[in-house]
Amino acid sequence: MSAIDASDTLLNLAEISAAFAGFAALVSVLKERDDRVGALHGILRLRIVISTSVVVVAASLIPIGLANFELPDRVVWGVSAALLLALNYSVILSFINSYKPVQGLFPPDRVAVILVSVLEVFDQIALVLILLNIWPDHDFPLYFAALVANICQAAFVFLRFVGSEFIADAP
């Protein structure tokens, strides 16, 4: 499937991802924390949700933009996959660098780490399959799967963030 044929689907993913970023920003202003460590943990979660969401928005638009230059589908999906992989690594490196100064102040969310890591492996496998041109007829489904994996990562971290922000205080 060409990027032009898939443009409605890609634009819908961009809209969904933008909504996650907006909701994350909204939640962050709804709840103030007196606890500095809790606030730092919340900020890290917020950063990962917003940055992943922005990556999905950009990655959803990249193939559409490239296709408008009338490039061959192989080039469109290959370049898009390479850029999404680079964007994913930039988010990962940014998160690692943000986490280092606060490491040890709060325990890592092991459930989130495991689920996000599994989704990231799935995401990267799909993108590498595109880059290696293993299933050229499946470039769009693989790219779509990678974008959905990114959205699922953002959604899960967002749900953990919301859950931690609005835990009922014990009497």
Residue pairs with C-beta under 8 A, 6 or more apart in sequence:
1 140
2 67
2 73
2 76
2 140
3 10
3 63
3 64
3 66
3 67
3 73
3 76
3 77
3 80
3 140
4 64
4 67
4 68
6 63
6 140
6 144
7 64
7 67
9 144
10 60
10 61
10 63
10 64
10 147
11 60
11 61
11 64
13 56
13 60
13 144
13 147
13 148
13 151
14 56
14 57
14 60
14 61
16 56
16 151
17 52
17 53
17 54
17 56
17 57
17 60
17 150
17 151
17 154
18 53
18 57
20 49
20 53
20 151
20 154
20 155
20 158
21 49
21 50
21 53
21 54
21 57
23 158
24 46
24 49
24 50
24 53
24 158
24 161
25 46
25 50
27 46
27 158
27 161
27 162
27 165
28 42
28 43
28 46
30 165
31 165
31 166
33 39
33 42
33 165
37 102
37 105
37 106
38 106
38 164
40 102
40 105
40 106
41 102
41 105
41 106
41 164
42 161
42 164
42 165
44 95
44 98
44 99
44 102
45 157
45 158
45 160
45 161
45 164
46 161
47 94
47 95
47 98
48 91
48 95
48 153
48 154
48 157
49 154
49 157
49 158
49 161
51 91
51 94
51 95
52 91
52 150
52 151
52 153
52 154
52 157
53 151
53 154
55 84
55 87
55 88
55 90
55 91
55 150
56 147
56 150
56 151
56 154
58 87
59 80
59 83
59 84
59 87
59 146
59 147
59 150
60 147
62 79
62 80
62 83
62 84
63 76
63 77
63 80
63 143
66 75
66 76
66 79
66 80
67 73
67 76
71 79
73 139
74 133
74 136
74 139
77 130
77 139
77 140
77 143
78 130
78 131
78 133
78 139
80 130
80 143
81 127
81 130
81 131
81 139
81 142
81 143
81 146
82 127
82 131
84 127
84 143
84 146
84 147
85 124
85 127
85 128
85 131
88 120
88 123
88 124
88 127
88 150
92 120
109 160
111 160
112 156
112 157
112 160
115 153
115 156
116 153
116 156
116 157
119 149
119 150
119 152
119 153
119 156
120 149
120 153
122 145
122 146
122 149
123 145
123 146
123 149
123 150
123 153
124 146
126 142
126 143
126 145
126 146
126 149
127 142
127 143
127 146
129 135
129 138
129 142
130 139
130 142
130 143
135 142
